[in-house]
Each structure stands twice: as C-alpha cells, then as structure tokens.
C-alpha cells in the first residue's frame, strides 16, 4: 500500500476524530482510492515524515507528501481526474473555499466549545498535557471554564446550521444531486462532534441530520 | 429592446435598491447582455406582465418570462452558454445555493433591521402603507421598534461577514480569480444597504469592503 493517511486519534483504541482528517477520508473514498489510515496522537505529529507538517491530515501518495485537507482535495482532483470529481468544475472548487470559511468560523468554534473537555479526556496523558496548554491559550479560558458554557452552545447549535437547512430545500447535497468536497468540509465538523461523544446536537428529524446520514451512506457505498 | 428587467424602486427618482434585482443586473452585465431596466414600486408588481409574479426581479427575454433571481441566473446560463459563465460548472451552481442560503439567513435579516425604516421613508405613500403592514407582520414589531435596535445591528454586522473575509485570504472572489453569481448573491445584500442610505457598515480597509468595490469594478467594466 503506497497511499497512507496520517490522521488523529485519542488514546489507544479510540476512533480517529479530527474533522480535517475526516474530510480527506471522505475525499479518498469519493475518488475510490485505497489507503491505509495511520492515526497518531497530537504529540506524534512532529515526528511524522521527518517533520513534514505540524498538523494532520498528511497524505503520502507514493513519493508525494501533502498536508492540509483542502490542498489534499485539490491534489486528488488534479492527480486523479478520471475518478469522480470532488468539485465538479472550477466554480465548485472556488466556492468550496467559502463553505470552508463558513464552517471554520461558525461550526468549528461551536463544536470546540461543546467537545473540548470530551476530546481532552479521550487523549493519552502526554497528549492531554499538550492539548490543555494549547487549547487553553487559544480559548483564553481553562477547559473547565469552557465546559460551563456547553449547554448554551448545544442549545444554539441548530440555529447555526440554518444555511445548510435552507439549502436542503433545493437539493439533497451542497454539491447538488450528490455530495462534493464542500459537503465533506461540513460533514467533518459533525463527525468530529459525534466521535468525541457529542451526539444529539440535532433533532433526528432535522433535514441537516438527514443530510449527514446521506453523506455517510454515499461514502460507505463507495 | 426585447430584454426587460422589472426591478424595484422607491418614490419617483430614487435608485433601484432590491438586493435580488441587483443580483440580476450584475448577472446580465456579466453575460454582456443589453437590457432595459424598468423599476416599479412595490404595489405595481402584481400588475406587471398580467400578474406573472408576486415579486421582482422579473426578466422578459423576448417571449420568455422568468422570475426569481436564482432561476433567472440559471436561465441566462442555459440560454447564453457561449457568454462568460455565471457558475463555472455544475459544482459552482450547486454550491451557489449554499451561498444564497447563507446570505439570506445571515446578511439579509441584519440589513433588514438596519435599513427597514430608511426603505420605508424612500417609498411613495401607497407603497409605504403596503410596506409597513407586510414588514411589521413579518418582523413582529413596528418599524419604529425595529429601529431602536439599529445601532446594535450595525455593530454586529462586520462579524457576520467573517466567512467572506476569511475566504478572501485565499482568492479575490467567491468565484476564485473572477466573480461568479455567488459573488453577486452576496453583493446584492451590500448594495441594498448602500442604496438605502446605510453606508459605512464596514471599515473602508476591511477586505470585504475591498471585495465589494472589486465586484462593482468588474461589472462596470463589462
């Protein structure tokens, strides 16, 4: 196997949970490309591939190394043009940048505040120390202080999904009749929440919850 | 001239201000298509083209009539495929629906609350009566009550533009190197605010303000 995806996990035996790594998992499945996933802990990342990147995902494809989920999606699109498209044209690629900017500025801060203590508790001790220090500096508060706002964040979460919900009145995926990378960008945030034990953020009858299930089905059916 | 765009204006002599009509103005200019704009008052709309649509924009193109800004953009793309593309592929068209859903759920409610009294005051007396009744029912408050929250809405406005601002770190337009209909969808909301006397919502050095100016330049240069 020459294709390796380095992703992120908690302590031994926990599922890979990084939203950015999930985007790449779905992009690879969308393209129908085999890969071996190698989940590592936070503090292992600097040791990967001679310190190639400070963050995962990192994709090794033969002798090529690429980091950053969006850059990997562009690489896959350019390298495997005969496989199903991740963007369906230049306009789809450009506009996916807006979807990414929206997800990172709207969904990710919310999921961070909902899940940060759960994530901490999933990690190995050495990763816990790194995670606490870096996230508390970023958030300007201790993890325990952030947790006090968790219920309010959960209550506010469905309203933040309004643009997806309203888009779904016109079509089943952001990509139209079938998912594109723009869908996987948003999917990553929901999967991140779910795999760190934060399920039930949406009512099961919410069209957004149904869209999430459709994305899962699409990529599982290959 | 066989191409007519019915749009919206206030009292005689005021500029057309509807965000949805501006999207179509820019789409037509983008395609390099001549048209005659016929701005009407709110209460004139039901009389247009034998009551074809309850809302503007309405485009008459020869013997074809189309309403709804997104439907008009799709019509123009399909009818004039040899002109510059408004979507740059199927993915761009589909993802523009997400941009529309975001703009309608995030920017439009904000601009409504900032501009609603200004808009009312621009209208002819008969349109003022219609506008007050329909908007007060929709907003659940009198126009005067809504105005009391105007300064707070203005203060909160730049933060609502964060997804555009962050996208602009990667590319000059939502459409990538040049604007697409997705840009015009967002542009419409800013132009609506500006033409109803609500300038200065963004710092002139804000990248989002610079993007707005670039959109204007692009379509003015044809």
Interface residues (C-beta under 8 A of the other chain):
Chain A: X85 X87 X88 X89 X90 X91 X92 X93 X94 X95 X96 X97 X98 X99 X100 X101 X102 X104 X105 X106 X162 X163 X164 X165 X166 X167 X170 X171 X173 X174 X175 X176 X177 X180 X182
Chain B: X85 X87 X88 X89 X90 X91 X92 X93 X94 X95 X96 X97 X98 X99 X100 X101 X102 X104 X105 X106 X162 X163 X164 X165 X166 X167 X170 X171 X173 X174 X175 X176 X177 X180 X182
